[in-house]
Amino acid sequence: MPPLILAENITKSYGDLAVLKGVDFSLEVREFVAITGASGSGKSTLLHILAGLDQPDSGTLSFQGSPYPRSGSALERFRNQSLGLVFQFHHLMPELTALENILLPAAIAGTANAEATNRARTIAERLDVAHRLTHRPDELSGGEQQRIAIARALINQPQVVLADEPSGNLDRERSEELYHLLDEARTEWNVAVVVVTHADGLAARADRRLHLRDGRW
């Protein structure tokens, strides 16, 4: 079987600044990969490209052996159905409750049913935010918003979760809960996980740890 994600010779520049300089990356089913590196090394840029939120200048991307959709509704459907995204800025909808934010990907997919609602409540319980589901984002702490964003990323049971500093706003106890939830998703739903992190504790739990330096491994 081909890798879940395969990226080959990925380059990306912004003006005269070369951020990624021929990066190769692969991800297998249920694998947990941590990407580390100093600020400005290209970690978040690579994650955005793997998420289909940005396009490389050159190189190829495939998912289960097929090229990534490049634009339009096919790309949006691919992200909604196959990927769960968690980024440094939570991007919660301010007018929606926490529960409605978690269910948003399911609503987009047309699957916001009772089963999805029960799954949302279960995930929220695991992340200790079940008692906050009726609150809107501006009534939540930064850590609570992060946990809601993580629950949203898992609601559609994606094949891959891509997370940029998911434990950045979490204390040690909450970070441990996050790890166990991601590990449970791998075991129960066959989810693969890619995490960009500065947290050595989280990176140490990964199956593989890749270090970016000046746009290269």
Residue, then its C-alpha position, 0 to 999 in steps of 0.5 A: m500500500p502507498p503511504l497515507i501521505l507522500a510529499e517529495n522534494i517540496t520547496k516553498s519561498y516567499g519572495d527571496l526567502a527560501v523556507l523549504k528546500g526540497v523536503d521529503f515526507s511520508l506518513e503511514v496509517r496510525e503513525f504519530v510523527a512529531i516535527t520540531g525545529a526552531s522558529g522560522s525553520g519551515k515547520s508551520t509552512l510544511l504543515h500548511i502544505l500537507a493540509g492543502l492550505d498552501q501550495p508548494d512552489s515545486g514538488t509533489l503531494s499524494f494521499q493514498g497514492s493519488p495526487y492532492p486536489r489542488s483547488g475548489s470543492a474537491l480540495e475542500r471536500f478532501r480536507n473536510q473528510s480526510l483531514g482534521l486541522v488544529f492550528q495555533f489560532h483556534h479559528l472558532m466561530p464566535e457566534l456558535t457555542a462550543l458544541e456547535n463549533i465542534l460539530l461544524p465539520a460534521a455539519i459541512a459534511g452533512t453528518a451532524n446527526a445524533e451519533a456525531t453529537n454523542r461523539a462530540r460530547t464524548i470527546a469533550e468529556r475526555l478533554d474536560v470541556a463537556h461542562r462548557l459546551t453551551h458557552r461561546p468562544d469569548e466565554l472560554s479560556g485560551g486553553e478551553q478554546q484549544r481543546i474545543a479546536i482539538a475536538r472539532a478536528l476529531i469529530n469527522q474521524p479523519q484519517v489524519v490529524l495535522a496539529d500546529e503546537p496543539s499543547g501550546n496553551l495547555d498545562r501538563e495535565r491537559s497536555e497528557e489528556l491530549y496525548h491520550l486522546l490522540d493515541e485513542a484516536r489512532t487505536e480506535w479510528n486508525v487516525a495518523v497524527v502529525v504534530v508541529t511542536h516545541a514541547d519535548g514531552l509530546a515529541a518524545r511520544a511520537d513514533r518518529r521525530l523529524h527536525l527541520r533546520d533551515g528548510r531541510w531535515 
